[in-house]
Amino acid sequence: MRLYRPVGLQELLLIYRSGMRRFPPRLPEQPIFYPVLNEPYARQISLDWNATSPEGAGYVTAFEVEDTHAASFEVQQVGARMHQELWVQAEALDAFNNHIQGRIVVTAADFGPHFIGRIPEAFSLRGKDARTQLEALIGIHGYNGMDFHGEVTANHEAVFLHFPYWEQLANESGPQVLEAIRKVWSGAFPELPLGVQPS
C-alpha cells in the first residue's frame, strides 16, 4: 500500500537521519501516527498547516508499506471522501516502520514567506538561512569546485532539507548551481534521492 505523510522540517530531518527508512517516535502528546491514503489530502495538510506553521515548511512524503501489515489498521475517514487516514497507535509505530518497503521519498514541498530553514553551524554556510545558503553556494561554486563539494557534503542535512526550496528559487537564482549540487550529491549520497521526486 502506498501511503503519504505530510511532515515539517524537524520531522523530515529525523526521517533523513534514519536513511529515509523510518518515521520518528511520537511525542508524549502525539498518541497516534496517521499517514494518509492519497497525495491531494497530504498536500492540503502541507499547505494549510505545515507551511503556515512557525517552521514555515511542509513536505509530503510517500512510502510503501506491506499490504498485509497495512490491512491490520482500519481506514478512518475524518472529513470529506478524500480525507482518509490510517491510525497507528504510537506504541505500534516501531513495528509499522519495520514493514516500510524501500525508502521514504519527498514528493512535494511547500514553504511559507517566513521560511528560514536549518541554520548550519559549520563552514561557509554557518549562521545563514536557507535563501542566503543558496546565495553562498552560488558564490562558492563560481570560484572553487573543491570548496563547493566540501560545503555540500559537510552541510548535507541542510542541503537535503532546503533543496526543494532552492528548486522553487531556481528561476531567480540560476539552475546551474542546482545541477552542480545534484552532481556532488549523487557521488556522495547516491542512495538518498535529493529534491522532490515524482509521485
Secondary structure, 3 states (H helix, E strand, C coil): CEEEEEECHHHHHHHHHCCCCCCCCCCCCCCEECCECCHHHHHHHHHHHHCCCCCCEEEEEEEEECHHHHCCCCEEECCCCCCEEECEEHHHHHHHHHCEEEEEEEEEEEECCCCCCCCCCCHHHCCCCHHHHHHHHHHHHHHCHHHHHHHHHHCHHHHHHHHHHHHHHHHHHCCHHHHHHHHHHHHHCCCCCCCCCCC
